Amino acid sequence: MTRRGFLKRGLLGGTILVVGGGLGLGLWPSQLTYKSKRALSVLDERRFGILAAVAARVVRAPGADPVEIAHRVDAVFATAVPEAKKDLQQLLLLFDNALAGLLFDGRPRPFTALDGDAQDRVLLAWRDSKLAVRRGGYQALRKLCLSAHYSQPSTWESVGYPGPPQLQIPT
C-alpha cells in the first residue's frame, strides 16, 4: 500500500468514525424519568420529560412538582404562535442532545441521563456560555419553569405575596 493510499483510507475511516459516532450521539435517546399525567397540547412525551427534568433542577422550592410545572408550560404554549411552539420543541431537543453536549461541554450523554450534580453543571454551562443562543435558551427554560411554578396561588404564601388586590366594584 502506498503512503497516499494509506492516507486516503485513514481519512475516509476517520470521517466515517466521526460521522457515525456523531450520529449515534445525536440519536442517543432521552432517559425519561418524568411522564405526563394528562394529555399534552404542544409537547410530546420526550420533550415533556426533558422539560420536567430541567424544571426539577431549576425550581428548588419545597413542594415544587416538575411534572406539574411542565404541564403548565405545555398549556401556556397551547395558545402560542406556531413559531414559538417550534422553537420550544427544538430548544428542548438541543438541550438534551448528547452530540451538542459533547461539542460544547465535553459531555457525551444526554441531559436527562445525567445525575443531578451533572445536570446542574450543564445548566451553568448554558447560563455562562459565550454563545448568545445558549444563554438565551437557558434563560427561556429557566423563566418558563419558574413562572409556571410561582404563578400558582398555592405558592404565593411561601414567598410572602398576599395575592393580587381585590377590587371593590361599586354597585
N, C-alpha and C positions, 0 to 999 in steps of 0.2 A: 504494500500500500504506500502510495506517495504521501508526502507531507501535506500537499494540497488536499488530497482525498481524505486524509485523516482530519484535517481542519474542517472540511465541509461536513463530514459526518458528525464531528464533535459539535459544531454549531447547530446542525439540524437536530441532533439529540438533545442538546441543551434547550433549544427552542421548544421542542416537544415536551420536555420535562416542565419548563416554566409555564407553558400554556396549559398543559394537562393538570399540573399541580394547582395553578391559579384557578382553573375552572372547578376543580374539586373543592378548594377552599371557598370559592364563591357560591357553591351549591350546598355547602355544609348546612344541614337542617338546624333550625332553631330548637332549643330544648324548652319545650313549653311547660313550665311549672304552673302557670295560671291559665285557667279555662274560663270562657264566658259562662254566665249563669242564665242568660236570656238571649234572644235574637239580636244580632248586630245589624246596624244600618250601613256603616261605611267600611269598617274593618273586617278582615277575615280572621279566622282563629289564630293564624300565625302572627299577624300584625297585632292583634289584640294581646296575645301573650307577651310580645316584645314590649308593648306599651305598659302593660301591667308590671313587667319586670323593672322597667325604668321608674314607674311610679313607686314601687317598693323601696327603691334606693333614694328617690328624691323627696318623698313625703314621709318624714320620720315622726310625725305626730302620733301620740298614743291613740290607738283605735283606728288609724288610717287603714282602709281596705283597698289594696291595689287593684283588685278586680272591679270594685265599685267605681273607683276613680277612672279606670279605663272605659267602663260602660258610660260614664258621664261624658268623657271626651268623645266617644263614638256618637253619643246622642247630640252633642253640640255640632259635630261635623255633618250630621244628617241634613242640616239646613245650609251648609256651606256651598260655595260655588264649586263646580267640578274641578277646577284647577287646584283649589285648596285641598280638596279630598285627595287628589292625585299626589300632591306634594307631601302630605302627611304619610300616605302609604309608602312612597319612595323613601322618605326620610327614615321610617321605621326599618325598612329592609336594609338600607345602607348602614344604619346604626348596629344592626345585628350581623352584618356580613363579615365573615372571617377573613376574606381576601383584603377587604378595605382595612380591617383591623391589623392585618399583618403589614400592609404597606405603610399605614400611618402610625401605628403604635407598637409594632413588633409582636402583636398577639395573634396567633394563628387559630383562634377559636371564636365562635360567635359570642356576643354579649350574654345571651341567655344561657350559655353553657359554662359561664364563669361563676366563681363563688362571690359572695357579697363584697369582700375587700377588692377583688379584681374588678368587679363592676364599678365600684366607687372610683378606682383609678381610671377606668375608661371614661366615666363622666367628667372627671377632672381634665383628662386629655382633650376631650371635646371642648370643654369650657375654656381652656387655656391655649387652644390651637392657634397657630399662625394663620390658618385658613378661616376667612370670614364665614364661609359656608358651614363649617363645623361648629364654630362658635354660635352662629345663628340657629343651627339645628338644635344644639344643646339648650339654648335659651328658650326656643319654642317648646320643646318637650318639657322642660322644667316648669315653665309658666302654665302650660296646659294642665299638667298634673296638679300643681299647687292650686290653681284657680278652681279646678274641678273638685278638689277636696274642700277648700275653705269657702266655697260658695254655698255650702250646705248649712242651713240653720243649726244643725246639731253640733257644728264645730265652733260657732261664734263665741260661746261662753268661754271656751278654752283659751281664746286669745283676747278676752276682755271686750269683745264687741257686743254692745247691747242689741244690735239689730237696727234696721232702718227705722227712722222716726215714723210714728203713727200719726198721720194727718187726720185732723177732725174736719170733716166737711160740713159746713153749716147747712141746716135744713130750712 
